[in-house]
């Protein structure tokens, strides 16, 4: 079931990216990959800020709700995320020992929707969830800077625009992981850098070929 949830996590991220691409087909096709960035600090949230906002909503649903996984969502018309902030997020929660799944959707920096789906997850122990937001000692603005010094990643232009971010749990090391997501220079492969949210150390990275339909 955990593999299915990971697949769901990736699919939600990619579908969100593709929906944004479809909406932007009227934009100038000659837009350069290094697009000027216009920050929107008022609405943009770091990963930790998004988690704090979503966690408050999840606790209203159930006091035992715990963080499971989540990702930023590609709905902006121009590349964003260059400062480690995104306006749109999907944050997933569960309850140890139960099968409930709870999704908090953040759009334009505010909670848009909350969805409870019973019997969606395998019943898992508390160790497979993230205990609290305070477990994230490092946030996306600083980890993006580290990522840019660690390897060559580039912001997306028409698909998965800008830099995207996510989080999950590293079960073997029992720590939360912050994902910094960008592209290779050719914009053919997406690059996922996995940082230890407690130490800021790079734990792993992977490349995955994507297709811009």
N, C-alpha and C positions, 0 to 999 in steps of 0.2 A: 504494500500500500504506500510505503514511503517513496518508492520509486515512482509510483503513479502521481503522487503529490508533487515530486520534483518535476516530472514531466508537465504537470498542470501549471506549475509555477513558470516554467520556461515558455509554455504555450500562451499563457495569459500575457506575458511580457511581449512576445513576438506578435500576437494578434493585436495588441494595443498599438504596437509600432506600425503594423500594416494598415490599421484603420486610419492612423494619422497620415500615412503616406498617401492613401487614397484621397483624403480630403485636400491634400496639397498639390494635386496634379495640375492645378491652374497656375502654380507658382512658376517663376522663370526657370526654365530647364537648364539655363546656363549658370545657375547659381554656383559659386565656387565653394569648395569643401571647407575652406577656412573662412566661414561666414562671420561677419561682425557680430559680436555678442552684446545684446541689450539687456542688462540685468533687471529683474523685477524683484527687488529685495522684499517688498511688502508682502508678496504672495509666495515667494519661494521659500521652501523649508529644507533644512538639512535632514538627513536621515533620522537623527535623534529627535529633532523637533517633530517630525512626522510621527515617530513612534510614541512620543509623549501625548500628542493629540489623539491618535488612534487608541492608545491604551486606556485613556480616560473613558472613551466611548465603550470599549469592550468591557470595562469593569461595571458599567451601568447595566450591561446585558447579564454578566455573571461575575461575581467577585473572585472566582477562581480562574478566570480567563488569563492565559499566558501567551506571550509572543511565540509565533511559530516561524513564519517567513514573510517576505514581502519584497516589493520592487517599485521603483519609480515607473511612471507611465508616460509614454511618448505621445503627448497630445498638443504640444506647442507648435506654432507655425514656423518658428525659427529655432535653430539649435540653442539649447540652454544647458545648464548643468556645469558651465565652466567655472563656477564658483563653489561647486559642491551642493547646490540647492536645486530642487525641482518643485514645481507647483502641484504636480499630480502623483499620487501614490496609491498602491493597493497593499494593505497590511493585513496579514492573516493571523488568526488566533485559534487556540484550542484549549481544552480542559484536560489535565492529566487524568488518565484512567477512563475517559469518556470519548465518544465518537463525534461530538459536536464540532462543527467548523464555523468560524465567524470571520467575515470579511468586512473591513472598514475601508471605504473608498474616499480618498481625499482629492478634491478638484479645486484648482486655483487657490490652494492653501487653506481650504476649509473642508470640513466633513460634509460630503455630499450624500452618502448612503451607507447603510449597514445591513448586512445580509447574514442571517443565521441558517445554516444548512445542517440538519441533524443526520447522523449516521454517514457522514462523509469521510471521516478519518478512522484509521485503526486506533483502538484504545492504546495510548502510549504512556509510559511513566513520565514523571516530572522532569527527569534528566534529559528528555528529548526536546524540552521547551526551553526558552530563555526566561530566566526568573524575573528580571526586571529591566527597565530601560537604563537604569544606572549601571548595568553591566557593560554598557558601551562607553568605554573610556576615551575612545577615539571616534571622531565624527567624520562625515564625508568631505568637508572642506579641506581638512588637513591631510586626509588619506588620498584625496585626488592629487594634491601636491606631491606626495610621496610616490604615487603611481606614475606621474609624469616624469619623475626623476629615475624611476626604476626601469621603465621600458618605454618603447615608442608606441604610444596609443594616440589616436586621433578622434576628434568628435565626428559623429555621423552628420550627414547633410540632409538627405531626404528620407532615410529609414533609420529608426532608432537615433534620432537627431541629438546632437550634442553628446554629453556624457550622461550615462544612466547609472543607477545605484540600486543595491538590494541588500538583503541580509538573510542569514540562515544560521543553523547551529552546527558546529563541528563536534560530532558526537565523541570521537576518540579523545580529543583534547578538552572536551567539555567547556567550550568557549563560544561566544557568538562570533560570527564572521560577517564582515562588511565587504560587499562586492562593489568594485569600481569597474564599470563596463564601458569600453570604447571600441575603436576599430583599428585595423592595420591601415597603412598608408593608402593601399589600393581600394579600401572600403569593400573588401570582399569577405574578410573574416572578422567576426566580433571577438574581442579579447576580454576575458573575465579575470580580474585580479582579486584574489581572496585574502583579505587582511584580518588578522586577529584583532578584534575590537577591544581587547584588554591591553595588549602590548603594542599594537600598531605594526606588528611584524607581518611581512608577506608570507602567507602559508602555502599558497598554491596559485597557479594561473593556468588558463586553458584557452584555446582558440577554437572557434566553431565557424564553419563556413555558412554564410547566410545568403539568401536570394532576395533581390529587390524586384518583385513582380510588376 
